[in-house]
Amino acid sequence: MNPGAPRLRRWLTNPYPGDSMVLVLSILSVLAGPTVQSDEFNWHRALAAGKRIEIVGINGSIDASGSSGGEVEVRAIKRGRRNDPAEVEIDIVEHSEGVTICAVYPSARRGEPNECRPGGKGRNNTRNNDVQVAWTIKVPRGVQFTGRTVNGQVVARGLTAVAEVHSVNGNLTVETSSWASATTVNGSITARMGRADWEGEAELSTVNGGITVELPSDASMQVDASTVNGSMSTDFPLTVRGKWGPRRMSGTIGQGGRSLSLSTVNGSMELRRTP
């Protein structure tokens, strides 16, 4: 008879407590999946009024708010399960118009490294990378703000200068005492502007989502708004220009001048006057 057999039978019928704990923890680890890894980036710098802070992301939300301080403050928290957050670099590019900060992912194309460049002109080709970068930004008075991401919402509130917010899959919210532009594909847009003194055209556009814009009561502009599946309404008296219908609004508010372009495919539009 095998002398180890009785010990084996005892372990199978009544394993030792320590062995039981190891076995249970191993099973729970497998069921829970990969552990979430995280990494954090912090940066601050004084930036003069009229300059711009631009944040460029791929996966993750952007949350900006006005600040009474004199410095821009940027915090980025990187989290990933399958991929290591350390693979995603945070690059800072200073230029004549201000500062651009990007989340630069490993390139999916050999020989074409990703890069951070101002104005959304950088290269960021990535594939199957699950790292999310959540941005939080404090924007001083008079500093312009631009937020760009692909998968995630952008929220910018309490700003005091020109703002731009862009996404592909995400809702956009922007509130500034100046004016703003916003573009997304799958998401709604809510914009509150304190002034309507831009030059040329301000654009707010999406494909799947509604648009709500709030403007000062003394605003003057040319408005071109269209939707395919949705309704339209305005608080402003509008002098009709060209065709008018339930899904198209084209005309003049006040004395006209600058242009406001609003467009969606699946969603309603509201043009509201500031209370």
C-alpha positions in Angstrom: 0.0 0.0 0.0 1.2 3.5 -0.9 2.2 5.2 2.4 1.1 8.6 1.0 -2.4 7.4 0.1 -4.0 8.1 3.6 -2.6 11.6 3.7 -3.9 12.3 0.2 -7.4 11.0 1.1 -7.4 13.2 4.2 -6.4 16.3 2.1 -9.2 15.6 -0.4 -11.9 15.1 2.2 -10.7 17.7 4.7 -8.0 20.0 3.2 -6.0 22.1 5.6 -7.3 25.6 6.3 -4.3 27.3 4.7 -4.7 25.3 1.6 -8.4 26.1 1.4 -7.7 29.8 1.6 -5.1 29.7 -1.1 -7.5 27.8 -3.4 -10.4 30.2 -2.7 -8.3 33.3 -3.4 -7.0 31.8 -6.6 -10.5 31.1 -7.9 -11.7 34.6 -6.9 -8.7 36.1 -8.7 -9.5 34.3 -11.9 -13.2 35.3 -11.7 -12.4 38.9 -11.0 -10.2 39.3 -14.1 -7.2 41.5 -14.5 -6.4 44.0 -11.7 -7.0 47.6 -12.5 -3.7 49.5 -12.7 -3.4 53.3 -12.3 -0.9 56.1 -12.8 -1.3 59.8 -12.2 0.1 62.9 -13.9 0.1 66.4 -12.4 1.2 69.7 -14.0 0.8 73.4 -13.3 2.1 76.5 -14.9 1.2 80.2 -15.0 -0.4 81.1 -18.4 -1.2 84.7 -19.4 -4.7 85.8 -20.4 -5.3 85.3 -24.1 -3.2 82.2 -24.2 -4.7 78.7 -24.6 -4.5 75.4 -22.7 -5.4 72.5 -25.0 -6.0 68.9 -23.8 -5.9 66.0 -26.3 -7.1 62.6 -25.3 -8.3 59.4 -26.9 -10.2 57.3 -24.3 -11.5 59.1 -21.3 -13.4 62.2 -20.1 -12.2 65.8 -19.9 -13.5 68.0 -17.1 -12.5 71.7 -17.1 -13.6 74.5 -14.7 -12.8 78.1 -14.3 -10.4 79.1 -11.5 -9.6 82.2 -9.6 -5.9 81.2 -9.4 -3.2 82.4 -11.7 -2.0 79.0 -12.8 -3.4 76.3 -15.1 -3.6 73.0 -13.2 -3.8 69.7 -15.0 -4.4 66.3 -13.5 -4.6 63.1 -15.5 -5.4 59.7 -14.0 -4.6 56.7 -16.2 -6.3 53.4 -15.6 -6.1 50.1 -17.5 -6.8 46.4 -17.0 -5.3 44.7 -20.0 -2.8 47.4 -20.8 -0.3 49.1 -18.6 -1.1 52.8 -18.0 2.6 53.5 -18.1 2.5 52.8 -21.9 0.4 55.9 -22.4 2.7 59.0 -22.1 1.6 62.5 -21.3 3.4 64.9 -23.6 3.6 68.7 -23.1 4.1 71.0 -26.1 4.6 74.7 -25.4 4.1 77.0 -28.4 3.3 80.6 -29.2 -0.4 80.3 -28.6 -0.1 78.5 -25.2 0.3 74.9 -24.2 -0.9 71.6 -25.6 -0.9 68.5 -23.4 -1.7 65.1 -25.0 -2.2 61.5 -24.0 0.1 59.7 -26.5 -0.7 56.0 -26.9 1.6 53.3 -28.4 1.4 53.5 -32.1 -0.5 50.8 -34.0 1.6 51.5 -37.1 5.2 50.4 -37.2 7.5 53.2 -38.3 4.8 55.9 -37.6 5.3 57.0 -33.9 2.4 58.9 -32.4 3.0 62.6 -31.6 1.5 65.6 -29.8 0.9 68.7 -31.9 -1.3 71.8 -31.3 -4.6 72.3 -33.0 -5.5 68.6 -33.2 -2.9 68.0 -35.9 -0.9 65.3 -34.0 -0.8 61.6 -34.8 -2.4 59.1 -32.4 -3.1 55.8 -34.1 -3.8 53.2 -31.6 -5.7 49.9 -31.5 -7.1 47.7 -28.7 -5.6 49.7 -25.9 -8.0 49.8 -22.9 -6.2 52.6 -20.9 -8.6 55.4 -20.0 -7.2 58.8 -19.1 -9.5 61.0 -17.0 -8.5 64.7 -17.2 -9.3 67.5 -14.7 -8.2 71.0 -15.5 -8.4 74.3 -13.7 -8.4 77.3 -16.1 -7.5 80.8 -14.9 -9.5 83.9 -15.9 -8.9 85.0 -19.5 -7.2 81.7 -20.6 -8.8 80.0 -23.6 -9.6 76.3 -23.4 -9.7 73.5 -26.0 -10.7 69.9 -25.1 -10.4 67.1 -27.6 -11.2 63.4 -27.0 -12.5 60.5 -29.0 -14.3 58.3 -26.5 -15.6 60.3 -23.6 -17.5 63.3 -22.6 -16.1 66.9 -22.3 -17.5 69.2 -19.7 -16.2 72.8 -19.4 -17.9 75.2 -16.9 -17.3 78.6 -15.4 -14.8 79.6 -18.2 -14.2 83.3 -19.0 -12.6 83.1 -22.5 -13.1 81.4 -25.9 -13.7 77.6 -25.6 -13.7 74.7 -28.0 -14.9 71.2 -27.1 -14.7 68.1 -29.4 -15.4 64.4 -29.1 -16.6 61.6 -31.3 -18.4 59.4 -28.8 -19.5 61.6 -26.0 -21.7 64.4 -24.8 -20.4 68.0 -24.7 -21.2 70.7 -22.2 -19.6 74.1 -22.4 -20.3 77.3 -20.4 -18.3 80.5 -20.8 -18.8 84.2 -20.4 -17.2 84.4 -23.9 -18.3 82.2 -26.9 -17.7 78.6 -27.8 -17.8 76.0 -30.5 -18.5 72.2 -30.1 -18.5 69.2 -32.4 -19.2 65.5 -31.7 -20.8 62.6 -33.6 -22.6 60.5 -31.0 -23.7 62.8 -28.2 -25.7 65.8 -27.3 -24.4 69.4 -27.0 -25.3 72.0 -24.4 -23.7 75.4 -24.7 -24.1 78.6 -22.7 -22.4 81.7 -24.1 -22.1 85.1 -22.5 -21.1 86.9 -25.7 -21.7 86.6 -29.4 -18.8 88.6 -30.7 -16.9 86.0 -32.7 -15.6 86.7 -36.2 -16.8 84.5 -39.0 -18.7 81.4 -38.0 -19.3 79.5 -34.8 -20.2 75.8 -35.2 -22.1 73.4 -33.0 -22.7 70.1 -34.7 -23.5 66.4 -34.0 -25.0 63.5 -35.7 -26.8 61.6 -33.0 -27.9 64.0 -30.3 -29.8 67.2 -29.6 -28.3 70.7 -29.4 -29.3 73.4 -26.8 -27.7 76.8 -27.1 -28.2 79.7 -24.7 -27.2 83.2 -25.9 -27.4 86.8 -24.5 -30.6 88.6 -25.2 -28.8 91.3 -27.3 -27.1 88.7 -29.7 -27.0 89.6 -33.4 -26.1 86.9 -36.0 -27.1 84.9 -39.0 -28.5 81.5 -38.0 -28.4 78.3 -40.1 -29.8 75.3 -38.3 -30.9 71.9 -39.6 -32.0 68.5 -38.4 -33.4 65.4 -40.1 -35.2 63.7 -37.2 -36.2 66.2 -34.6 -37.9 69.5 -33.8 -36.6 73.1 -33.6 -37.5 76.0 -31.4 -36.1 79.5 -30.6 -36.7 82.2 -28.1 -35.4 84.9 -30.4 -37.4 86.8 -33.0 -36.0 85.6 -36.3 -36.2 87.3 -39.7 -36.6 84.4 -42.0 -34.1 84.1 -44.8 -34.7 81.5 -47.5 -36.7 78.3 -46.7 -38.4 77.7 -43.4 -39.7 74.4 -42.2 -40.0 72.2 -39.1 -36.5 70.8 -39.5 -34.7 73.9 -40.9 -34.2 77.3 -39.5 -32.4 80.0 -41.5 -32.6 83.7 -40.7 -31.3 86.8 -38.9 -31.3 87.6 -35.2 -30.9 91.3 -34.4 -28.7 93.0 -36.9 -27.1 89.9 -38.3 -23.4 89.9 -39.0 -21.5 86.8 -37.7 -22.8 83.3 -38.4 -24.0 80.5 -36.1 -24.2 77.0 -37.6 -26.2 74.3 -35.8 -26.6 70.9 -37.3 -27.7 67.4 -36.3 -29.3 64.3 -37.9 -31.1 62.6 -35.1 -32.0 65.2 -32.4 -33.9 68.4 -31.6 -32.6 71.9 -31.3 -33.3 74.7 -28.9 -32.0 78.3 -29.2 -32.5 80.0 -25.9 -32.2 83.5 -24.6 -30.3 84.0 -21.3 -32.8 84.7 -18.5 
